[in-house]
Amino acid sequence: MRPGLIPATMKRILLSVPHMGGNELRYVQEAFETNWLSTVGPNLTAFEREFSARIGLPAVALASGTAAIHLGLRLLGVGPGDEVFCPTLTFVASVNPVRYLGGRPVLVDSDRETWNLDPQVLADALRERARCNRLPRAVVPVHLYGQPADMHPILEACARYEIPVLEDAAEALGSLYHGKPAGTLGQVGVFSFNGNKVITTTGGGMLVSPNREWVAKARFWSTQARDPGIAYEHSEMGYNYRMSNVLAGIGRGQLEVLDLRVEQRRAIAFRYREAFADLPGIELMPQAHYGLHTNWLSCFLIDEDKFGCTRDDMICALDAANIESRPVWKPMHLQPLYAAAERYGGEVAEDLFRRGICLPSSSSLTVEEQLYVVNQVRRLAGASGLTELCETLTPAR
Ligand SMILES: Cc1ncc(COP(=O)(O)O)c(C=O)c1O
């Protein structure tokens, strides 16, 4: 069979699937053999220790990234009536926890060069808010699709008014900002191990902070906030948010292959970029100069006039060819849930949403599958198919 020709009977090419490294089962088996089958045990302790060593900050393993954002915002003191600035272009889980705490998200537009929270729009908004004494309780930059947000100007703008920052690095484990891991620059950082992420525990999250006491507090809240002593006494509100020792075993195995997975995801994005280089109207998400973008998902912008079809046409055509693709996140201000939220701009986010597409990005995607995706896209542009893809060597920096 010629490369790039995959029969219609092939399995569907999905957007982003789990990719085990090999040792996960061994750690899970150990949990079964030793009967550590709850939310305490050696895998949990080791996963937190190993993650912490990698990231350079104390860490607590939780049931999801969303749970981590919820606890993180509570650590920052967000409560009823408080406002929290979030980018409008993100997944809904960045914003929902503000509401869980009775707060109000205020939505901020994206920077076209990074697709992340626009530092200038943020700085202007904070200056205006300071004048009328309406500063937010916290700011939540998101490192979208593995691209680190431009943290220096964001942190500077927030520090000017002593506003704490929670970094939503759910999509950005492995990303670097000026050599530092995304998620470690603010007061609290949050990661996700959802099944579609660079590495997964099937479902799970991690909260990190330079403040060791905060991490201990989050751990306490995540296990129902049970006070010390033999009685079941509770003075504070808690949650059932702890990761299980079984899933932490998967996390340990996955962490061992994190760098390889990042390299594989980056290679896919750059192979696509190379394979579309001669096509008009299709452009890879920008790669900000200041860091390492993992390209967790390979996102492209389609200019329908130049390319010859719309983003939605492309999604439908790929679907018919048994390929899953998705639009870029729908901005929060276009969601019925957050349509009434106060906001600063939103036009850039709307444009990125309207034209943005995420192509299959699993680290386990074979070169044949990538070539098949490439040729389906090229066919839509009326271009001839390729017979091979370039070899992109992208060692993680
Ligand atoms: C930007 C962002 N924030 C938060 C989350 C929530 O993470 P989880 O699914 O682990 O709750 C996700 C992904 O799922 C995400 O993409």
The ligand as a Gaussian input file, in Angstrom:
#p B3LYP/6-31G(d) Opt

LIG

0 1
 C       -7.165000      24.742000      30.264000
 C       -7.731000      23.641000      31.121000
 N       -7.994000      23.897000      32.411000
 C       -8.462000      22.951000      33.233000
 C       -8.716000      21.674000      32.777000
 C       -9.308000      20.703000      33.732000
 O       -8.552000      19.582000      33.954000
 P       -9.264000      18.190000      34.355000
 O       -9.922000      17.664000      33.119000
 O       -8.136000      17.353000      34.823000
 O      -10.241000      18.498000      35.421000
 C       -8.455000      21.356000      31.434000
 C       -8.641000      20.042000      30.821000
 O       -9.268000      19.152000      30.986000
 C       -7.974000      22.376000      30.585000
 O       -7.751000      22.123000      29.285000

